[in-house]
Amino acid sequence: MEVVDDGSGIEPDKRELVFQRFARLDAARRRDAGGTGLGLPIARQIAEACGGTLRIEDSGRGACFVLRLPRYHEDPLANSDQC
């Protein structure tokens, strides 16, 4: 799944930074006083827990967030006595 916004985009050298907890780029701080910088780190953690990825890729306009998930992900606890 791809989500592309119509903003100014995210510079390649800052793309991993936005996935760190509490990180907000200067442009985001100027534009919006709200937000904690937790949404993207949580989204990436969920994607990875499901065997997928969440990345920012090049785009002709704005930021392009790309979520990839496998068709099937076996739950490692499904055959465990712990659940």
C-alpha positions as CSV (number, residue, x, y, z in Angstrom):
1,M,0.0,0.0,0.0
2,E,1.3,3.5,-0.8
3,V,0.2,6.8,0.7
4,V,1.5,9.9,-1.0
5,D,0.9,13.4,0.5
6,D,1.1,16.7,-1.2
7,G,3.6,18.3,1.1
8,S,7.2,19.1,0.5
9,G,8.4,15.6,1.1
10,I,11.1,14.2,3.4
11,E,14.7,14.5,2.4
12,P,16.4,11.1,1.9
13,D,18.9,11.7,4.8
14,K,16.0,12.3,7.2
15,R,13.7,9.4,6.3
16,E,14.9,7.1,9.0
17,L,14.8,9.8,11.6
18,V,11.0,10.1,11.4
19,F,10.7,6.5,12.5
20,Q,12.4,7.3,15.8
21,R,10.2,7.9,18.8
22,F,9.4,11.5,19.5
23,A,11.2,12.7,16.4
24,R,9.5,15.6,14.5
25,L,11.2,17.4,11.7
26,D,11.5,21.2,11.8
27,A,8.9,21.7,9.0
28,A,6.4,19.6,11.0
29,R,7.0,21.6,14.1
30,R,6.5,24.9,12.3
31,R,3.3,23.7,10.6
32,D,1.6,22.0,13.5
33,A,2.1,22.4,17.3
34,G,0.3,19.1,18.0
35,G,1.6,15.6,17.7
36,T,4.1,13.7,19.7
37,G,6.2,11.9,17.0
38,L,4.9,8.4,18.0
39,G,2.6,7.6,15.0
40,L,5.2,6.5,12.5
41,P,7.4,4.5,15.0
42,I,4.3,2.6,16.2
43,A,3.1,2.0,12.6
44,R,6.5,0.6,11.6
45,Q,6.6,-1.6,14.7
46,I,3.2,-3.0,13.8
47,A,4.3,-3.7,10.2
48,E,7.5,-5.4,11.4
49,A,5.6,-7.5,14.0
50,C,3.4,-8.8,11.1
51,G,6.5,-9.6,9.0
52,G,6.3,-6.5,6.8
53,T,8.0,-3.2,6.3
54,L,7.1,0.5,6.4
55,R,9.5,2.8,4.4
56,I,9.6,6.2,2.8
57,E,10.4,6.1,-0.9
58,D,11.1,8.6,-3.6
59,S,8.2,10.4,-5.1
60,G,7.5,13.1,-7.6
61,R,5.5,15.0,-5.1
62,G,5.4,14.9,-1.3
63,A,6.3,12.0,0.9
64,C,5.6,8.4,-0.3
65,F,5.0,6.0,2.5
66,V,5.1,2.3,1.4
67,L,3.7,-0.4,3.6
68,R,4.4,-4.0,2.5
69,L,2.9,-7.0,4.3
70,P,3.1,-10.7,3.6
71,R,0.0,-12.4,2.4
72,Y,0.2,-14.8,5.4
73,H,2.2,-14.5,8.6
74,E,2.2,-17.4,11.0
75,D,1.8,-16.4,14.6
76,P,4.9,-17.7,16.5
77,L,2.7,-18.1,19.6
78,A,-0.1,-20.0,17.9
79,N,1.4,-23.4,18.8
80,S,2.6,-22.3,22.2
81,D,1.2,-23.2,25.6
82,Q,1.7,-19.5,26.6
83,C,-1.5,-18.3,24.8
